[in-house]
Amino acid sequence: MAQRSILIVESPLGPLQAVAHNLQQTGCQVFVAHGVRDGLQKSMEHVPDVIVLSRALTDDDVLELCRSVMRNVGGETAPAILIAPTGTDLAGVDDPSHDSRLAESLALDLLAQCVKTLTFRARQTHDSQSVLECHGIRLDPRFAVVEMDGVRLDLTPTEFRLLQALLSRPGHVLTRDELERATGPHAKGKEAESPSENASRTRRIDVHIKSIRSKLNHKSVLIETVRSVGYRFREPAWNINSSH
């Protein structure tokens, strides 16, 4: 996974240096801009995963920057935008209490955690559009194409999504519930399931997996059944000839 990038847009005397340091310590690449114009320039130059805006900026500045970013760095590369809490509420207080200082510190820690969560989500979104390839099977989600040793496979949309879920995490066991969710939004929404409905859903996943295996032909062994749990796609280091 590529290094996460964050752009922090400060006012000239902004209070987010602690956040920048916190994020750098976790391995994030952090850029700091001072003011709207500098923020827009750096957002176009670096195209970060997340932009953190200091509340020390005026409302007009925040709105202008948000509009400019979405206009100039739009589409799939558009960053998540987060408005940060700051300690400016303590301005004018000569001797703030320890409780107030602790609250400010906690707010910065929560902000840092929020940014890390957003960048992880952003990377997952980008990764979901990445070409997956393992054991000669190549899946391109951008064009909904699956090839095995250069020959295109004819999969249904549900089979495609199931294979994508398995290929995205080779060696990792996916439960039938996880595979069901991977087939799309239509698989969600039931408040409760009777035993018969649960059994039907289990059979449905098993039927789709059986169909995928048949289309993989001699490479069907790459999809392994984990009894009473679900399925997994064999890890890249596994020798496909070892089962024969």
C-alpha positions as CSV (number, residue, x, y, z in Angstrom):
1,M,0.0,0.0,0.0
2,A,1.3,3.4,-0.9
3,Q,2.3,5.9,1.8
4,R,-0.7,8.0,2.9
5,S,-0.6,11.7,2.2
6,I,-2.2,14.5,4.2
7,L,-2.3,18.2,3.5
8,I,-2.9,20.4,6.5
9,V,-4.0,23.9,5.7
10,E,-3.3,26.3,8.5
11,S,-3.9,30.0,9.2
12,P,-0.5,31.8,9.4
13,L,-0.3,31.1,13.2
14,G,-2.3,27.9,13.2
15,P,-2.2,25.3,16.1
16,L,-2.0,22.1,14.1
17,Q,1.8,21.5,14.3
18,A,1.2,18.7,16.9
19,V,-1.2,16.9,14.5
20,A,1.3,17.1,11.7
21,H,4.0,15.6,14.0
22,N,1.6,12.9,15.2
23,L,0.8,11.8,11.6
24,Q,4.4,11.9,10.5
25,Q,5.2,9.5,13.4
26,T,2.7,7.0,12.1
27,G,4.3,7.0,8.6
28,C,2.1,9.5,6.8
29,Q,3.5,12.0,4.4
30,V,2.4,15.4,5.6
31,F,2.4,18.7,3.8
32,V,1.6,21.9,5.5
33,A,0.1,25.0,3.7
34,H,-0.5,28.4,5.1
35,G,-3.6,30.0,3.9
36,V,-6.1,29.3,1.1
37,R,-3.9,30.1,-1.9
38,D,-1.0,28.0,-0.7
39,G,-3.4,25.2,0.2
40,L,-4.9,25.1,-3.2
41,Q,-1.5,25.1,-4.9
42,K,-0.2,22.2,-2.7
43,S,-3.5,20.3,-3.2
44,M,-3.0,20.3,-6.9
45,E,0.7,19.6,-6.7
46,H,0.5,16.7,-4.3
47,V,-3.1,15.4,-4.7
48,P,-3.3,14.2,-1.0
49,D,-5.7,11.6,0.3
50,V,-7.0,13.9,3.0
51,I,-7.0,17.7,3.4
52,V,-7.3,19.0,7.0
53,L,-8.5,22.5,7.3
54,S,-7.8,24.5,10.5
55,R,-10.8,26.1,12.1
56,A,-8.6,29.1,12.6
57,L,-9.4,29.8,8.9
58,T,-12.5,32.0,8.2
59,D,-15.7,30.3,6.9
60,D,-15.3,32.1,3.6
61,D,-11.7,30.8,3.2
62,V,-12.8,27.3,4.0
63,L,-15.7,27.4,1.5
64,E,-13.5,28.9,-1.2
65,L,-10.8,26.3,-0.7
66,C,-13.4,23.4,-0.7
67,R,-14.9,24.6,-4.0
68,S,-11.6,25.2,-5.6
69,V,-10.3,21.8,-4.6
70,M,-13.3,19.9,-5.9
71,R,-13.2,22.0,-9.1
72,N,-9.5,21.4,-9.8
73,V,-8.8,18.1,-8.1
74,G,-12.1,16.3,-8.8
75,G,-13.2,12.9,-9.9
76,E,-11.8,9.7,-8.3
77,T,-8.7,11.6,-7.0
78,A,-10.7,14.1,-5.0
79,P,-9.4,14.0,-1.4
80,A,-11.5,13.7,1.8
81,I,-11.8,17.1,3.5
82,L,-11.8,17.4,7.3
83,I,-12.3,20.5,9.4
84,A,-10.1,20.3,12.5
85,P,-10.9,21.2,16.1
86,T,-8.4,23.7,17.5
87,G,-7.5,25.2,20.8
88,T,-8.5,28.7,19.7
89,D,-11.4,28.6,22.1
90,L,-8.9,29.2,24.8
91,A,-7.7,32.5,23.3
92,G,-7.6,35.3,25.9
93,V,-7.5,32.9,28.9
94,D,-4.3,33.7,30.8
95,D,-4.2,30.4,32.7
96,P,-6.4,27.7,31.3
97,S,-7.1,24.8,33.5
98,H,-5.5,21.4,33.1
99,D,-8.9,20.0,32.1
100,S,-9.0,22.5,29.2
101,R,-5.5,21.6,28.1
102,L,-6.3,17.9,28.4
103,A,-9.5,18.4,26.3
104,E,-7.5,20.1,23.6
105,S,-4.9,17.4,23.6
106,L,-7.6,14.7,23.3
107,A,-9.2,16.6,20.4
108,L,-5.9,16.6,18.5
109,D,-5.4,12.9,19.1
110,L,-9.0,12.1,17.9
111,L,-8.3,14.3,14.9
112,A,-5.2,12.3,14.1
113,Q,-7.1,9.0,14.4
114,C,-9.9,10.3,12.2
115,V,-7.4,11.3,9.5
116,K,-5.8,7.9,9.6
117,T,-9.2,6.3,9.2
118,L,-10.1,8.5,6.3
119,T,-6.8,7.8,4.5
120,F,-7.2,4.0,5.0
121,R,-10.7,4.3,3.5
122,A,-9.4,6.4,0.6
123,R,-6.7,3.8,-0.1
124,Q,-9.2,1.0,0.0
125,T,-11.4,2.8,-2.6
126,H,-8.4,3.2,-4.9
127,D,-7.3,-0.4,-4.3
128,S,-10.7,-1.7,-5.3
129,Q,-10.0,-0.4,-8.8
130,S,-6.6,-2.0,-9.0
131,V,-5.9,-4.9,-11.4
132,L,-5.6,-8.2,-9.4
133,E,-3.3,-11.0,-10.7
134,C,-2.4,-14.3,-9.1
135,H,-1.5,-17.7,-10.4
136,G,-2.1,-16.6,-14.0
137,I,-5.6,-15.2,-13.3
138,R,-5.9,-11.5,-14.0
139,L,-9.0,-9.5,-12.9
140,D,-9.4,-5.9,-14.1
141,P,-12.3,-4.2,-12.2
142,R,-12.2,-1.1,-14.4
143,F,-13.4,-3.1,-17.5
144,A,-15.0,-6.0,-15.6
145,V,-12.7,-8.5,-17.4
146,V,-11.2,-11.7,-16.0
147,E,-8.5,-13.6,-17.9
148,M,-6.8,-17.0,-17.2
149,D,-3.5,-17.4,-18.9
150,G,-4.5,-14.8,-21.4
151,V,-7.9,-16.3,-22.2
152,R,-11.0,-14.3,-21.2
153,L,-13.4,-16.0,-18.8
154,D,-17.2,-15.5,-19.1
155,L,-18.3,-14.7,-15.5
156,T,-21.7,-13.4,-14.3
157,P,-21.6,-10.1,-12.4
158,T,-22.0,-11.9,-9.1
159,E,-19.3,-14.4,-9.9
160,F,-17.0,-11.5,-10.9
161,R,-17.5,-9.8,-7.5
162,L,-17.0,-13.0,-5.6
163,L,-13.7,-13.7,-7.4
164,Q,-12.6,-10.1,-6.9
165,A,-13.2,-10.4,-3.2
166,L,-11.2,-13.7,-3.0
167,L,-8.4,-12.4,-5.3
168,S,-8.0,-9.2,-3.3
169,R,-7.0,-11.1,-0.2
170,P,-5.2,-14.3,-1.3
171,G,-4.5,-16.7,1.6
172,H,-7.2,-15.0,3.7
173,V,-10.3,-16.9,4.6
174,L,-13.6,-15.1,3.7
175,T,-16.8,-16.2,5.4
176,R,-19.9,-16.7,3.4
177,D,-21.4,-13.6,5.1
178,E,-18.4,-11.6,3.8
179,L,-18.7,-13.0,0.4
180,E,-22.5,-12.3,0.4
181,R,-21.8,-8.7,1.2
182,A,-19.2,-8.5,-1.6
183,T,-21.8,-9.4,-4.2
184,G,-23.4,-5.9,-3.9
185,P,-25.9,-3.7,-2.1
186,H,-28.8,-6.0,-3.0
187,A,-27.4,-8.5,-0.6
188,K,-28.0,-6.2,2.4
189,G,-31.0,-4.9,4.3
190,K,-32.6,-7.9,6.0
191,E,-33.2,-7.2,9.7
192,A,-33.3,-10.8,10.6
193,E,-33.0,-14.2,8.9
194,S,-34.8,-17.4,9.7
195,P,-32.7,-20.6,9.6
196,S,-34.1,-21.5,6.2
197,E,-33.2,-18.1,4.8
198,N,-29.7,-18.4,6.2
199,A,-29.3,-21.9,4.7
200,S,-30.6,-20.6,1.3
201,R,-28.0,-17.8,1.4
202,T,-25.3,-20.3,2.2
203,R,-26.3,-22.5,-0.7
204,R,-26.4,-19.5,-3.0
205,I,-22.8,-18.7,-2.3
206,D,-21.8,-22.3,-2.6
207,V,-23.5,-22.6,-6.0
208,H,-21.7,-19.4,-7.3
209,I,-18.3,-20.7,-6.1
210,K,-19.0,-24.1,-7.8
211,S,-19.7,-22.2,-11.0
212,I,-16.5,-20.2,-10.8
213,R,-14.5,-23.3,-10.1
214,S,-15.9,-25.0,-13.2
215,K,-14.9,-22.0,-15.3
216,L,-11.4,-22.0,-13.8
217,N,-11.1,-25.6,-15.1
218,H,-7.8,-27.2,-13.9
219,K,-7.1,-24.1,-11.7
220,S,-10.3,-24.7,-9.7
221,V,-8.1,-25.9,-6.8
222,L,-7.0,-22.3,-6.3
223,I,-10.3,-21.7,-4.5
224,E,-10.1,-23.7,-1.3
225,T,-13.0,-24.6,0.9
226,V,-12.5,-24.0,4.6
227,R,-15.0,-26.3,6.3
228,S,-17.7,-24.5,8.4
229,V,-16.2,-21.1,7.6
230,G,-16.0,-20.1,4.0
231,Y,-13.5,-19.9,1.1
232,R,-10.0,-18.6,0.3
233,F,-8.0,-18.1,-2.8
234,R,-4.6,-19.8,-2.6
235,E,-1.7,-17.5,-1.7
236,P,0.8,-16.5,-4.5
237,A,3.6,-18.8,-3.1
238,W,1.4,-21.9,-3.4
239,N,2.3,-24.5,-6.1
240,I,-0.7,-25.3,-8.2
241,N,0.8,-28.7,-9.1
242,S,1.3,-29.7,-5.5
243,S,-2.2,-31.2,-5.3
244,H,-1.7,-33.6,-8.2
